[in-house]
Amino acid sequence: MLEEGNKAVFSRTFGLSSFSPAEKVKARELEEKVIERLKGVRSFAVRVKRLEKKGKSSQEWERELGAVVGRKLGIKVDLENPERTVWIELKGRDAWVYTERFKGPGGFPVGVQGKVAILIRNRRDLLAGWLMMRKGCWPYPVYFKLKDVGQRFFRKWLFQEPEWISGRELEDAFKLGIPVAVGDMRIKSYPKPVLRPLLFF
């Protein structure tokens, strides 16, 4: 069972496309564990992924487990619209079994692409900051407006307060010596090139 606090953290961790609470078992215990996960349902599917490409194929594992479990529980395999799906990841003699998948923000881990200054003047600029974080950039907010809102926003997604400055003129952002991103949805002139992640929205 995934605790709500952990779920909230994982759902805001860039670089995770999805996450699941899984039980680690021995491969020989798979039949028993799959049956445990399917009690009370009328249809199911088994999806297997091998982390080491040797032995039985993923499809063979799926067919064998599906046939045995379906026969023992008296329920049908439905690959199109199952009431419950059991996912299995196999590595050697170990397996990880799970039936839930939660969505993460995806993208890249924050910071792998360096720092980017984000002009914060409106909520579109905050969205531009979010998109740049998803691309792996560490945000350096330059607040012209919405400082309190922006600080809460970045703390939520970074789990800490990023370094920031208050801006009075555009040049304040360009003096930082790092790329600058804006939330403009139309072409607008700036004294230097800027990143415009919302331009094609």
N, C-alpha and C positions, 0 to 999 in steps of 0.2 A: 504494500500500500504506500503510495507516494504522499508524504505529508504536504499540506497546503502551502506551508512556508517554502519548502523546496520547489514545489510546482511553480509558485510565483517567481522564484529566482530563475529557474530554468527557462520559463516562458519569456524572460527578458534578457537572456544571455545570447548575444550575437554569435553566430557561428554554429548554433544548434538549429537544424531544420526541424527535428522532432526529438522527443525523448519518451522513454517508457520505463515504468517500474518492472523489473524483470527478476525472475527467480533462477538462480544458478543450480543446475542439477547435473547428474551424470547422464550421459546419452542413453544408457541402458534403462533409465527411469522415465524416459520420455512418454511412453504409452500411458503409464500411471498418471503422470503430471498433466498430460493433455486431457485425460478423462476427468481429473479434478476440476479443470478449468471450464468444462463443458456441461456440468450438471445443471439440469433445468432448462436447457435450450433445445430447440427443435431442428436447427440446421447449423452447420459450421463449415469452416474452411481451415486448412492448415497451410501455412506459408513457411517454408524452410529456406534459410540462407546459410551456405557453408563458408566459413572463413578460411578453410583449407580445402583446396580442390583435389580431394582424393577419396577413394571409397565410393559409396553410393551417391548418386547425383541428388540434387535438391528435389527434383521431380519424383525420383524413386522414394525418397523419404516421405514426401507429401502423399503419394498414392498409398504406400504401405500403412502409414499412420491413419490416414483417412479411412481406409477400408476396415482396419482392426477396430478403431475407436467407434466408427459408425455402427459396426455390427454389435459391439458390446453394449453400447448405449441405446441402440435402436433408433438412431437419428440419421438424417441424411446429410451428405456432403452437398453444399451449394456454393460453387465457386463464384457465382455472379452476385448473389445478394444474401450472404450468410447472416444468420442472427448473431453469430459471434465468430471472430477470426482469432486463431491462435498462431502467433508468430514465434518462430524458433530460430535461434542462431547457434550454429554448431562449430566447435573448434576442438578437434581431437576427440577425447572422451567426455568433454564437457559440453553443456548446452545451456542456453539462456531462454527462458520461456516467458512470454508476456501476452496480454490480451488487450492492452490499452496503448494508444498512441496519442501524445499531446503535441501540439504544434509549437515550434519555437520561431523566433524571428528570422532564422537563416542568415545568409550573408557570411561575412568573415569576422573572426575575433577582433574586437576593438583594439586599435593600436598597431596592428600589423602594417598599416599603410602610412604611419606617421600622423602628425598633427595637422588640423585644418581649422582656421579661424571661421566662425559662423557669425555673420551679422544678424543680430536679433532685433528686429523692428516690429514683427507681427508673427502670427501663428504659422504662416507659410515658411518663415525662416526656421522655426522649430522643426517643421517637417523636413526641411532641407538638412538640418542637423541630424535628424534621425536617419535619413537616407545615407548621409556620409558615414555615420557610425556603422550602418549595415555594410558599407563598403570597406570597413576595416580602419576607418580614420578615427583618431582621438580628437574630440571637439575642444576648441578653445573659444568659448562664447565671447562676443563683443556686444554688450548690451547697450542698445540705444533706447529700447523700451522693454517692457515685460520681464524685468529682472527677476522678480519673485516667482513668476510663473515659470520662467526659464530655468531657474535654479532647482525648482521642484522637479521639472521635467528631466533635466540631466541627471539629478540624483537618482531618480527612479530607474533610468536605463543604465547608468554607470555604477550604481551602488556607492557613489562617492561624489564629492563636489569637484568638478574639474576647475583648473585654473581659468580665470576670466578677468576681463577688464570692462570698465564702462567707457562707451564711445561717445564722442561729441561730433567728430568729423570722420568721413570715410577713411581718411589717411591714417587714423588711429589703428585700423585693422591691418592696413598694408605695411605699417611700420614693424609689425611682428615678424616679418620675414618668412612667413609660411603661407601656403595657398589659402585663398579666401572663398567661402561658399555663401551663396545667397538663395533665397526662396522665391526669386522673381519668376513669374510665369510668362513674361514678355521680355523681349530684348530691351535692355536698358544700358546706357553708357556708364562705364566705370573708368577710373584713371589707370587701372591695370586689369589684366585678364582675371576673370573670376569663374568659379565652378557653379553651374546652374542645374542642379539635379531635378528641378521641377519643370524645366523648360518644355518638355514634351508631354506633360500631363494635360 
